[in-house]
């Protein structure tokens, strides 16, 4: 399924393609080869709920990733780069929840079928079902999701969640750390289920 242009504004290239009334007579080459994450253009956010009603948005500032020619995708999150806009909370999450001294990164791997993207034209988007593996805090679990892949430039694609991915802290041995954070903050509860969204931009590696 393809459509012209989720959470973030489209690029100028995508907007131009969506508004054009005539087909692109100089369509770029099919997507092929290896890709690398463009850090400055990529975002990953998560939401926490405390006391049953206080909702706060947070993010990670240091992301990295590649997609090999065979479609093997690898993505890493530097957990020490967590940003909640509260310094003492950042430190507690680093030391108590994530325990970054022992588990510095969260890692995601997935196999993507390159053929499913081979005909993606400039400004076009396709929805790709993905089974990924998340390695977090020493625990590995599968994640089933759907990603929107948009070709925003001849050698650039944007990959976004079509809906939030819900992670349960208990599935990654984070329950004890979450309980400690709750006690330190004097809260009646911190919800263990965490919605995660991302928008990742990949640039083709020129050879």
N, C-alpha and C positions, 0 to 999 in steps of 0.2 A: 504494500500500500504506500503510495506516494502522495504528498500534498505540498502545496506551497505554504511556505511558512504557514520555551514554555515559560518559563518564568522570567527570562531575560529578553531584552529587545533584540531584534534581528540586526544583522550587519547591513551596511549600505548595499553590499553586493546582493544580499538576499532580497532586500526591498526592491531593488531595481529589477531583479528577475521576476518578482511576484507581480509587479505593475506592468511589465512589458506585454503588449498585445500580440507581438510576433514571436515565433520561435527563434531561439538563438542559433544563428547560422554558423557560429564559430564555437561549437560546444567543446569543452575541454576534454582531454583524454580520459578514458575510464580510470576510476580509482584503482590503483595498484601500487605495490611497494610497501615501504616501512614508514611509520609515523611516530612523531614525538610530541608530547604534551607541551603546549604553549602556556607556561605557568602564569604569566601576568594576565592572561585572558580567561583563565579557568577559575571556577568557584565551587566550593563544597560547603554546604550549610547543614546544620541540624538544629532541632527544636527540643527544648526541655520544658516539662510541666511540673511545677512545684506547688505544694499545698492544694493540689487538685484544680487550680484555676489560674495560676500565674504562668503565662506562656512566654518564653524568651528564645530568641534566635541567636545562634552562635555559628562559628565557622572555623576552618583550619586554613592557615596561610601558606603552608609549604606542601605543594603537591608535585608529583612526578609520575611519568608514565610513558609507555611506548606500545605500539601495535606493530607486530612483525608482519612480514609479507604473507605468511601463512595464516594470518588472522589471530595469532595468539596475543592477547592483550594483557599487559601488566600495569598495575596502578598502585602507587604507594602514597600514604598520608603520614607526614611527620607529626606525631601526636603531641610533641612539645610545642607545636605552632598553634595550639588551640587558642581561640580568641573569643572570650565571653564579654569583653568590655569591662571586666572587673578583675583587676590584677590578682587579688588574693584568691579569687575563685579559679582563675587560670592556674595558679600555682597548686592549689589543692587538687584540681583535676589532673594535672601532670603527675603529681607525687602520689596521690592517694587512689584515684580512680584508674588512670591509665598505667601508672607505675612505669614511666618512660625509661627509667634506668635499666629495667629488665625487658621492656617491650616498647622500643622506641618508635615502631611503625605499625600501622595497619596496612595490610597488603591485599589487593584484589587481583584475581586472575580469571580470565574468561577466554573461551575460544569463539571467535566470530567467523562466520562463513564469508570470505571475501567476495564470493559470487553474488551475495545478496546486496552488495553495494556497487558492483561493477558498472551498472548502467546509470548511476545517480548523476543527474545533470546539475549544472550550476543553478542554485536557488531551489532545488528539489529536496524533499525530505522523505525518509522512509522510516517505518517503525520496525525495530529489530528485537525479537524475543531473545533473551540472554539468560543462560545459567552461569552464574559467577560463583567463585569461592572467596569468602572473606576470612582472612587470617588476622584475628584480633585478640590480643592478650593471651596468646598461646592456644586459642581455640579456633578451629576451622569449621565453617558451616556453609552450606550451599544457599544461594540467593536466586530466586526466580524473579525476573523483572522484564520490563520492556523499555527500550531506549529509543529516543528519536534522534536520528542521524541526519544532519542537514549539511549540504555542500555549500558553504558560504563564500568560497573562492576556489579557483582552479586547483590549488594545492592546500586547501584548508577545509576541515570539517568540524562541525560542532556536535557534541554528543550530550544529550540531556535526558534526565529522568522524565518519563511521561506522567508519573505520579510519585509521591513520596515513598521511599523504601523504609519500612518499619523494622527497626532492629530492637531486639529485647536484650537488655543488659545481662540478664541471667544466662543467656545462651553463650556468653563470652566471659564467664567467671568474673563479672563486674559487680555482682550483687553486693558483696561485702564492702567494696569501695563506695558504692552508692549509699549504703547504709551509714557509713562513716561521714560522708559529705552531709547527709541529712541531719545527723547528730550535731556536727560542727556548726551548721547553719541554723540550728534550732527550728527545723521545719517538721510539720506533721507528716509530710510525705513528699517523695520525689518519684514521679512516674518512671517505671523501668523501660517502657516502650518509647523509642526515640525515632521520629521521622527524619529521614535524611534525603536531601536533594542535591543535585549537582548539575553544572554546565561546564563541559570540558571542551577545549579547542585543541585540535591536533593539526600539526603542520607536517606535510610530506617531507621526508628526509631525501634531499637531493644527492644523487650519486654521479 
